Amino acid sequence: MTRRAQFYGVLHLRDLGCSPAAAASSISIMLLSALCGTLLFAAIADRIESRLTWAVASILFAAGMLLALHASGSAGLYLYAILLGSSFGAMFSAMMVLPANYYGEKAYPAVISFVMVIGTTAGAAGEVIAGAVFDRVGSYRPVFYCVAAMSVLAAIVLLLMKPASGLTAIAAEHA
């Protein structure tokens, strides 16, 4: 997310008429917000299932992507950056926890490695696709809409997943 948001986000914001300094500042805010999202997830991880946290964060991420389409003025830049960054931080943290909850400690290294390979490959392909979309239509708007839609789809899938069997006992211990 962050490389894509840094590169295409700045270009998109420039296309909206934002100054280079304002666009760059929004990326800084986004990255600081990602840290806050990670810390927030850490604070609630023992109380709320990671799949539910991830689902909520995915919806907020989609909202941030849609806000980025129309970001203008300081308030618009800050709002999209805070939503996008904090939700990404929470999603990424949940992504690290969820496989352990579902597959256990022994399988965790193999599962998270597979997840990271898929994520990295998809991210690399996404960069190429986003560039091709811009070359074809002259805008990153379709990319933002697509990422927002995929985030909503991810939230739906996460909500339809059955809870991890061991998580109830872990959450009960920490309540």
N, C-alpha and C positions, 0 to 999 in steps of 0.2 A: 504494500500500500504506500509506504512512505516515498519510495523512489518515484512511483507513478504520480503520486500527488504532488511531489516536489516539481517534477518536470512538467507534466501535462497540466497540473493545477495552476502553476505560474503562467504558463502560456494561455490557458483558458481565461484566467483573471485579467491578463493583459488584453485579451480580445474583448473583455467586458468593459475595458476602459480604466482598469485599476493601474496605478503607477507601479513601476517595478519594485519600489520600496514597500508599498502596501501589500503587494502580492507576496513578496519574500517574507514580510512580517507575519502574514497569515500562516505561512508554512512553519515558521518558528513557533507560533501559538499552537498549531496543530501538533507539533512534536512534543511540546511541553504538556499539552493536554493528553497525549498518549501515555506519558508517564503517570499523570494523574489517574487515568483510566486503569492502568495497571495496578496502582496502589489501591484504588477503590475496590477492584476485583479481589486483591489480596485480603482486604479488610472483611469482605463478605463471603469469601470462598468456602468457609466452613459452615456457613448458615444457609446458603442458597445453592442449589444444584448448578454446576457449571454449564450444563446445557441450557438452563433457563436464563442464566446471566448472559450467555452467548446469544441466545435468541433476542433478548431485549437489546443488547448491544448491536446486533445486526439490523434491527429496525431503526435504531438511532443513527447507525452508519448510513443507511439508505436515506434517512431524512437529511443528514449532512450532505450527501451527494446531491440531492435535489436542491438543497439550499445553495450549494456551490454553483449551480446553474444560473442563479440569479443574484449572486453575491454583489452587493454594491454598498458603498459607504462603510464606515468603520464597524457599525453594528452588524451588518451582513457578513463582513469578512470574519469578525470575531465569532459570530454564532456558528457559521459553517465550520470554521477551524476547530472550535471547541467540541462541537458534536462529532465531527469526523475523527479527530484525534483521540478523544476520550473513549469513544466507542471502539476504535481500533485497538487501543491499549487493553480494554476489557476483553475483546474478542480474541486477541492473540494470547492473552493469559489463559482464557478458558480453553483455547485450543491445546495448550500444554497440559491442562489438568484432565480434560475429558477422556482421553485415551487411558489414563491411569485408572480412572473410575470404572471404565467399562472392561478393560482387558487385564488389569492388575499390574503389579510392579515387574514381574518377570517378563511379560510381553511388551512392556512400555518402550524400551529402547528400539525394538524392531518396528513397533507401530508408529511411534513418533518420527522415526527416520523415514518411514514410508510417507507419512503425512507431509513431512518437510520436502521430500523429493517431488511429490505431486504439487504442493504449493509453489515451490520454486519454478517448476516447469510451467505451471499455469501462469505464474507471474511473468515469466520471460515471454511466453506466447502472447499474453495480454498486452505487453509493451508493443510488440510488432503489430498486433491487431489494431490497437489504438492509433498508432501512426498511420496504418493503412486506411482506417476510417477517416482520419483527418485529411489525408491526401485525396480521398474520394469525394467527401462532402464538404470539406473546408471548415469543419467544426469538431470539437470533442464532445458535443452535446449527446450524440447517440451512445458514446462510451459511458458517460455519466449515468444516463438512463439505464443502460444495460447492467452496470455495476450495482445500481440501486435495486433493480429487479432481482438480480442474483442474491443480493443481501436479504431481501424479503423472502425469497425462496428458501434460503438457508435457514432463516428463522422458522419458517413453516416446518421444514424437515426436523429441526432441533426440537420443536414443540411436539411433533408426532413420535419422536423416539421414546421408547420406554425408559423409565429411570434406571440408572445403574443399580444393580442389586446390592452392592456393598455400601453404597453411598448413604442409605437410610441409617444404617448403624453408625457410620462416621459422623453424620450430621447430628444424630441424637446424642452422641458423646459430647459434642461441643456446644449443645444448646443450653 
